[in-house]
Amino acid sequence: MVARNSHAAEIRSTRRAPRRAAIIGGMAELAHSADIWDAEAAADYDTPGTGMFAPDVLGPAVDRLAELAGGGRALEFAIGTGRVAIPLAGRGVAVSGIEFSPDMLARLRATMDEAALSVTPGDMAHATAPGGDNGYRLVYLVFNGISNLLDQSEQVACFRNAARHLEPGGRFVIELWVPDLRSLTPGRSAVVFQAEDGYIALDTFDVLNQRVVSHHFSIEDGKQARLFRSPHRYVWPAELDLMAQLAGFELESRHADWRGAAFTSESTSHVSVYRLSARS
């Protein structure tokens, strides 16, 4: 992860909020998304024009999703503050969302009201958006969102929930990083994946349980550091494909980024498009 480029590093930093005050404790204490994505994290989340909000990062994603929506309705799982949904709606796509964090949703509501962009509060693995019975042509989950579900069964439930919302032949799009376990030498459990002035980010791995905690250290005054941590369950592309099959999907395409670069053994992330069987 150390050698990845800046774009790939941003893709890895799911919902990065480095100015967040420290969260103390182990994996169990980090398992509650509402506690992690609270008002302080939500306030720090948007970085207009830079990072994951940079035009060269966000633009290709919106372009591809608008193409896949094809004039139909789109649903974003874990819509957050509307980073993708707002510009996608600006393209004329009818977008709805599901969001677990009340504070992230409040930030979105400061920009767009319910009439302009409908959001259902709840868990993306189980909540049902209006028109959820085969009412959408596209469901999408970007920026490593599925890894925020910490159990394999919940990740499978997320695929099944996407299937329930999609019309036959509809598509479910997932953007996710590729686990970089090759960086772990024997006896080592931590890897630095980004380091720059005033900011260091590293992952600690629990390979037995397929878990990782991302630690983001922000050094604000040259002496004191603040820490934001988020837990994830990492998923291999082949495992993701099996989850898709269990929910009635088949893999339609996989690329290394939103621009359509070839996915190879050296790719650090992927954008996978799954198509729901017409029989589902």
N, C-alpha and C positions, 0 to 999 in steps of 0.2 A: 504493500500500500504506500510505502514511502515514495516510490518513484512515479506514482500516478500524477497525471496532469491536473491543473487547477479545476477544470470542469468535472473530472471524475471525482475529485475530492469533495466538491460541493454536492455531487450526487450521493456520495456516501454519508454526508452529514445530514441525516434526516431531520427535518424541522430544527435546523441548527439555531440555537439561541444562546450564544456564548456569554452574554451578559447576565444570564440567570444566576441567582445566588446558589450556593452549594446545596446539593441534596446529599444527605449523609445516610449511609446504610448499604446493605447488600442488595442482591437481585430481588428479594422478596419485597423490600421497601420501595423498589423502583417499578413495581409491576402495575401500578394504578395510573392509567393515562390521564385521568382528570387531575391527579395531583401533580403530574409532571408538566402538563400543558395548562398551567394556571394563568392568572392574570399577568404576572410578571413575564412569563415565557411568551405569552401572546403579544404583549406590548413590544417585545424585542424581536418578534419573528420577521416582520416585513422589513426588507432592505431594498427599497425601490431603486431599480437600475443597476444593482450590483448583486454578486453572488448568484443565488438561484433565481433572482428576479432580473438578472441581466438579460437584455434583449436576445443575445446569441444563445442563451440557455432556454429562456421561456418561449421565444418566438417559434422555434422549430416544433416544440411540443404542442403548442396551440395549433399550428398549421396542420400537423398530422392528425390530431384529434378532430379538428373540424372536417377534415377529409373523411375520416372513418365514420363520423356521425352521419354524413351523407344526407343532410336535411332532416334527420330524425331527432328524437329527444336523447339527451345525454344525462347521465347520472355520475357524479363524482363521489366515491367513497373517501372519507376523511378529507372533506373539502377545506378544512382549516379556515384561513382568513380570506380564501378566494383567489389565491395566487394564480391558479390556472383557470378556474371557473369564470372569473370576471372578464378577462380578455376573450375567453371562448364565447361567452354570451355576447360580447361585443362584435363577434363575427356573425351574429344572427342565429346561433345554435341555442335551442331551448334547453337550458341547463338547470338541473336540480342537484341537491347534495344531501349527504348524511354526515353528521359530525358529532363526536362524543364529547368534546370539550366545550362547555358553555362559554369559557373565556375566549377561545379561538372564534367561536361563532359570534360573540359580541363584537369582535374586531371586524368581522365581515359585515355585520349589520351597520357599522359606522359608515360603510361605503355603499352597500346595496340593501334595500329593504326586502321583505318577504315577497312582495308583489313582483319584484324584478327578478329575484333568485330565491326559489323555495328551498329551505333546508330542513330536514327532519333530524331532531336531536336523537342520538342513539348510537349503538354499536354497529359498525359496518358489517359485522358477521351475522347480524340478526335483524336489525331494524328494517322496516319497510317504508319506502318513500311513496308518496301519492302516485298512483298509476303503476304500482310495483308489480302487478301481475302482467308480465310480458309487455309493459308499456314503453320500454326504452330500446333504442337501437344500439346505444353504446353505454357501457359502464367502464369507468377507468379509475385506477388507483396508482398514483404517481409517487415519485421520490421516496421509494422504499417503504411505503405505507404498510404493506402486508407484513413486514417484519416487526411491526409494533404489536402484532398478535403473537403472544409468547408460547402458544401451544399449537402443535400440528393440527389438532382437531379443530381449533378455531380458524386456522388458515384454510382448511378444507371447507368449513362452514361459510367463510367469506366467498369462496368460489360458488358455492351453492346458492348463496344469497344473490350474487351477481346473476346467476342463471335464472332465478325467480323473477328478476326485474326485466330480463331481456326478451325481446321478441325472437321467434325462431330465426336462426341465422345471424342474430346480433353478436356483437363483439365485446369481449372483456380485455382491457389493456392494462398491463402491469409493467411498471418501471422499477427495477430492482438492481442492487449491486450483486456482484459475484463474490462469494466468500473467498478470501485470499489466505487460505491456510498454509500455502507454500511459504509464507513469510515466518511461520512459526517453526523455529528450530526445536529440537528435543529439550524439554524442560522449560520452555519459554511460553508464557501465556498472554503477553501484551505486545502490541505492534503500534508504533506511531504512524499515522496515515496523513498527517499534515502538520507542518511546523513553519511559522512565519513570525515576523516581529509582533509581539504582543499576543500570540495565539499558538497553542499547541493542542493537538487532538490525537487521542490514542484509543485503541480498542483492547479490551481484555476478554479473552475467550474462555468459555466453558465447553470444550469440544465434546464432552460426554453427553451433555444435554442440548447441544447445538444452539447455544446461547452466546450472545456477545453484549457487552455494555460499552457504549461509546462515551468517552470522557472528554469534555471540551474545557480547556483551561484558558481563561482570558485574563491577561495581565494588564491592568488598567493604569497603574501609577508607577510601574517599574519595580514595585515591591510586593504588593498584594495581588493574589490571583483569585478569581471567582471560578467556580466549577459548575458546569451543567452536565448531567448524566442522563442517558436514555438507554433502556434495555431493548434488545431485539432478539428474535429468533431468525437465524440465517437459514436460507433455503437455496439449495442447488437448483439450477434450471431443470434438470431431469426430474427432481422431486416435484417441482412446480407443475411440470407437464402431467405427472400422474394425478396430482390434485385436480387439475383441469379435467382429466378424463373421468374422474369420479363424479364430477358435477355435470357431465354431458358436453364438455368442450373438446375441441381438437386444436392443436397449435396451427395457426395460419402463417405466422411469420415471426422471426426473431432477429433483431438488429442490435448493434452495439450502442446506438443512440437514436435520437428522434429524427436525424437526417437520413437514416437508412444505411449507415456504415455497416460493413460485414461483421457479423459476430464470429469471433475466433477464440482459440484457447487462451489468448492473451487479453481478451476483453475484460474490463473491470466492472462493467454494468451492462444491462440489456433492457430493451423494450420489447416485450412479448405480446403478441396479439392472438387471442384465442377466440375461435368462432363457435357459437352454440349450435349444436346439431338441430336441423330442422325438425327432428322427431322429438326434441326435448320439450 
